[in-house]
Amino acid sequence: MRKYSILISILTLIFGFTFYSDTVSITIYDTNYIIAAEVICFAIWLIFMIVFQLINLKRYFSRNEA
């Protein structure tokens, strides 16, 4: 499992540098938001890591319930 999270971190880092200085424009209710692409890559990585850690934490607690 540890190799999987390291692989995802490396891929996200590569994508973050690939899209460096690119912008993403999002329109919500007639308001334009301009967000850096590397911020979006980091946000996706952060969400994935939180979910991954929650799954590992659930497994840890369910293993020690007995």
C-alpha positions in Angstrom: 0.0 0.0 0.0 2.8 2.4 0.8 4.2 2.0 -2.8 0.8 3.0 -4.2 0.6 6.2 -2.2 4.2 7.1 -3.1 3.4 6.5 -6.8 0.4 8.7 -6.7 2.4 11.4 -5.0 5.1 11.3 -7.6 2.6 11.4 -10.5 0.8 14.4 -8.9 4.1 16.2 -8.5 5.0 15.5 -12.2 1.6 16.8 -13.3 2.0 19.8 -11.0 5.2 20.8 -12.7 3.8 20.0 -16.1 0.9 22.4 -15.7 3.0 25.1 -13.9 1.9 28.6 -14.9 -1.2 27.3 -16.7 -4.5 28.6 -15.5 -8.0 27.1 -15.3 -10.9 29.4 -15.6 -14.2 28.4 -13.9 -17.4 30.3 -14.1 -20.0 29.9 -11.3 -23.1 32.2 -11.3 -21.6 34.7 -13.7 -18.4 35.0 -11.6 -15.1 34.0 -13.2 -12.5 32.3 -11.1 -9.0 31.9 -12.4 -7.1 29.2 -10.6 -3.5 28.0 -11.1 -3.4 24.4 -12.5 -0.8 23.3 -10.0 -3.2 24.3 -7.2 -5.9 22.0 -8.7 -3.3 19.2 -8.9 -2.4 19.7 -5.3 -6.1 19.8 -4.2 -6.8 16.5 -6.1 -3.7 14.9 -4.4 -4.8 16.2 -1.0 -8.3 14.8 -1.3 -7.0 11.5 -2.5 -4.5 11.3 0.4 -7.2 12.1 3.0 -9.5 9.4 1.6 -6.5 7.0 1.5 -5.6 7.7 5.1 -9.2 7.4 6.2 -9.4 4.0 4.6 -6.2 2.9 6.3 -7.4 4.3 9.7 -10.7 2.4 9.3 -8.7 -0.9 8.6 -6.5 -0.2 11.6 -9.4 0.3 14.0 -11.5 -2.6 12.7 -8.5 -4.9 13.1 -8.1 -4.1 16.8 -11.7 -4.2 17.8 -11.6 -7.7 19.2 
